[in-house]
């Protein structure tokens, strides 16, 4: 799980120079929070953003990439993950919505994503999530634009709901509490809340964990992991 919080290089897929593009918010959050790694922007139309070149595909990037953040239309996600696998990327955060929550077509897309991930050995968070934050290194990839109102502390958050997660960030800020790590797990198609909870229990920077779930798939494992704290 560490790779989701401490990548050295990140490709943000779904970026354009249009002011309304949400993918560009992810790049802006990384820059604004001082991410200490390398950021690559990817979008089919190319161009530039935050003085960075927008590559037309991850295959065009000449360097190694640790993690991809995917925020493109749902029907394109299996193909984007395939490109990531071919590039050698083994970790991804899929923020796109429009999967099982939209019915049978969305379920089919989820199966395709799982098949691609298995083929290349990719671990991923999501889909249908708002991303990950690590205040220790400035890794901040939610698609809403986050002004730098969050301060660093020892509270970490795991949430299934992106909306609840954003409310928690505002609550922490309003109460003067500092955040260490945040993860929105979304549909939990691969990495689930228990995986993240197990990691954060052992995380030296985390003293308190807030967990919000809308469903529990494996109650026994959840309780077994929680007892480790």
C-alpha positions in Angstrom: 0.0 0.0 0.0 3.0 2.3 0.5 3.2 2.9 -3.2 -0.1 4.7 -3.2 1.2 7.3 -0.8 4.9 7.6 -1.7 5.3 7.4 -5.5 8.3 9.1 -7.0 6.7 9.7 -10.4 3.1 10.2 -11.3 1.2 10.3 -14.6 -2.2 12.2 -14.5 -4.3 10.8 -17.3 -7.2 12.9 -18.5 -5.7 16.4 -18.6 -6.4 19.2 -21.1 -5.6 22.9 -21.2 -9.3 23.7 -21.0 -10.1 25.8 -17.9 -13.1 23.5 -17.0 -11.0 20.3 -17.2 -11.0 18.5 -13.9 -7.9 16.5 -14.6 -5.9 19.7 -14.6 -7.1 20.2 -11.0 -5.2 17.1 -10.0 -2.0 18.5 -11.5 -2.6 21.8 -9.8 -3.1 20.1 -6.4 0.2 18.2 -6.8 1.9 21.5 -7.6 0.1 23.5 -4.9 0.9 21.0 -2.1 4.5 20.7 -3.1 4.7 17.1 -4.3 8.3 16.1 -4.1 8.2 13.7 -7.1 7.9 14.1 -10.9 4.5 14.9 -12.4 3.5 14.0 -16.0 0.3 15.2 -17.6 -1.4 13.1 -20.2 -4.3 14.0 -22.5 -5.2 13.2 -26.2 -5.0 16.8 -27.4 -1.6 17.6 -26.0 -0.7 21.2 -25.1 0.7 22.5 -21.8 -0.5 23.0 -18.2 1.4 24.4 -15.2 4.3 24.9 -17.6 4.3 21.1 -18.2 3.9 19.4 -21.5 0.7 17.3 -21.9 1.8 14.0 -23.4 -0.8 12.4 -25.8 -0.4 9.0 -24.2 1.6 7.4 -21.3 3.6 5.5 -24.0 5.0 8.9 -25.1 6.6 9.6 -21.7 10.2 8.6 -21.9 10.7 8.0 -18.2 9.6 5.3 -15.7 6.3 6.0 -13.9 5.5 4.6 -10.5 1.7 5.4 -10.4 -1.0 6.6 -12.7 -4.1 8.7 -11.8 -6.8 8.0 -14.3 -9.7 10.4 -14.7 -11.2 9.8 -18.2 -14.7 8.7 -19.3 -15.6 5.3 -17.9 -15.6 3.5 -21.3 -12.0 4.5 -21.9 -10.6 3.3 -18.6 -9.9 -0.3 -19.5 -7.9 0.9 -22.5 -6.1 3.5 -20.4 -5.2 0.8 -17.8 -3.9 -1.4 -20.7 -1.6 1.4 -21.8 -0.4 1.7 -18.2 0.3 -2.0 -18.0 2.3 -1.9 -21.3 4.3 1.1 -19.9 5.2 -0.9 -16.8 3.0 1.1 -14.4 1.9 -1.2 -11.5 -0.1 1.1 -9.4 -3.1 3.3 -10.3 -5.8 5.4 -8.8 -9.0 5.4 -10.9 -11.1 8.4 -10.0 -13.6 8.0 -12.8 -17.3 7.3 -12.0 -19.8 5.4 -14.1 -19.3 1.8 -13.2 -21.5 -0.6 -11.2 -23.4 2.3 -9.8 -24.7 2.9 -13.4 -25.9 -0.7 -14.0 -24.9 -3.6 -16.2 -22.7 -1.7 -18.6 -20.8 -0.3 -15.7 -20.4 -3.8 -14.3 -19.0 -5.0 -17.6 -16.5 -2.2 -17.6 -15.4 -3.2 -14.1 -14.8 -6.8 -15.2 -12.7 -5.5 -18.0 -10.6 -3.4 -15.6 -10.1 -6.3 -13.3 -9.0 -8.5 -16.2 -6.4 -5.9 -17.4 -5.2 -5.4 -13.8 -4.7 -9.2 -13.4 -2.9 -9.5 -16.6 -0.3 -6.9 -15.7 -0.2 -7.2 -12.0 -1.6 -3.7 -11.4 -2.9 -2.8 -7.9 -5.5 0.0 -8.0 -7.7 2.2 -5.8 -11.2 2.9 -7.0 -12.9 3.4 -9.4 -15.4 6.1 -8.4 -13.3 7.8 -5.8 -11.7 11.2 -5.3 -8.2 10.0 -4.7 -5.4 10.1 -2.2 -3.5 12.7 -0.1 -0.2 12.3 1.8 0.7 15.5 3.6 4.2 14.2 4.3 5.3 14.5 0.7 2.6 16.7 -0.9 1.1 13.9 -2.9 -2.4 15.3 -3.3 -4.5 14.0 -6.2 -8.3 14.6 -5.6 -10.0 16.1 -8.7 -11.7 18.9 -6.8 -9.3 21.9 -6.6 -8.0 22.1 -3.0 -6.6 25.4 -1.8 -3.9 24.8 0.7 -6.2 24.9 3.8 -5.2 21.4 5.0 -2.3 21.3 7.6 -0.1 18.4 8.3 -0.8 16.4 11.5 -1.4 12.8 12.6 -5.0 12.0 11.7 -5.6 9.7 8.7 -8.9 9.1 6.9 -10.3 6.2 4.9 -13.6 6.9 3.3 -15.8 5.1 0.8 -17.7 8.2 0.0 -15.9 11.1 -1.7 -18.4 13.6 -0.5 -18.1 12.5 3.1 -14.4 12.6 2.7 -14.4 16.2 1.5 -16.6 17.1 4.4 -14.2 15.5 6.8 -11.3 17.5 5.4 -13.2 20.7 6.0 -14.1 19.5 9.5 -10.5 18.7 10.4 -9.4 22.1 9.1 -12.2 23.9 11.0 -11.2 22.2 14.2 -7.5 22.9 13.8 -6.6 19.2 13.4 -3.9 18.1 11.0 -4.1 15.5 8.3 -1.5 12.9 7.7 -3.0 10.6 5.0 -6.4 10.4 3.2 -7.7 7.8 0.9 -11.1 7.6 -0.9 -11.6 3.9 -1.7 -14.7 4.2 -3.9 -16.0 1.0 -5.3 -13.1 -1.0 -3.8 -12.8 -3.1 -7.0 -9.2 -4.1 -6.0 -7.7 -2.3 -2.9 -10.3 -2.2 -0.1 -10.7 -0.4 3.1 -9.2 -3.3 5.1 -6.0 -3.1 3.0 -5.7 0.6 3.8 -6.6 0.2 7.4 -3.9 -2.5 7.9 -1.3 -0.2 6.3 -2.3 2.9 8.3 -2.3 1.0 11.6 1.4 0.4 11.1 2.1 3.8 9.6 4.5 5.9 11.8 2.9 9.2 10.8 -0.6 8.1 11.8 -1.9 8.2 15.4 -5.6 8.3 14.8 -7.6 6.7 12.0 -11.1 7.8 10.9 -12.9 5.1 8.9 -16.2 5.7 7.0 -17.8 2.8 5.1 -21.2 2.5 3.4 -20.9 -1.2 3.1 -18.9 -4.0 4.8 -18.0 -7.0 2.6 -15.8 -8.9 5.0 -16.7 -8.0 8.6 -14.5 -10.7 10.1 -11.4 -9.4 8.4 -12.3 -5.8 9.3 -12.5 -6.7 13.0 -9.3 -8.8 12.8 -7.4 -5.9 11.2 -8.9 -3.3 13.7 -7.8 -5.4 16.7 -4.2 -4.9 15.6 -4.4 -1.3 16.6 
